[in-house]
Amino acid sequence: MYVPAHFEENRPEVLHQLIVDQSFGTLVTTGPNGLDANHLPFEFAADEGPHGTLRAHVARANPVWQEVAERPDTLVIFQGPAAYISPTWYPSKHEAHRQVPTYNYMVVHAHGKIVVHDDETFLRGLVARLTRKMEANEPKPWKMGDAPADYISQMLGAIVGIEIEVTRLVGKWKLSQNKEARDRRGAAEGLLAGGSEVQEAVAEAMLNAPPAF
């Protein structure tokens, strides 16, 4: 990923938080037919390994868990809030007309090697933890014990676990840090006027990001 210095985000706590908040990631691997991508909910343990550890599961019918045995190097992409930026929101545009449209966004790339866990104990613990997290805001959270034990065992048999010890994290926070202060504010105000949660999240990040100059 191309990361100009003014868009680089390398604070571990910031990168970790985006992974936790945006835990539905894109797993990129290399198989016999070239690059492959799978979209999975991940569990992230920030305190395990030098840069944290990711865990997820895939369908047993998905060949990816067998293909990575020979090609374990992988990349997982976690995409944070992203929003379109109109040049009309920049005050300087109305003076010199030297601005163009762009997108602002936050993203983390996690690099590592996959280890496959084809055992029920690993899977049962992982699925239970993921379920607790995803169901936390429900008025009556679903739990594995709500389903018959034989059915849960059957479902666990249909998936395979994967674990990735992260060896490198790369963060890119493209938030108009290379623009004049008035243009950054104008773009943030334009997003806030849009009113969506995603636009508001990007605007808040823009207002809090340190300028490049």
Summary of the structure (lengths in Angstrom):
residues: 213
radius of gyration: 20.6
end to end distance: 22.9
largest distance: 69.6
contacts: 618
relative contact order: 0.20
helix: 37%
strand: 34%
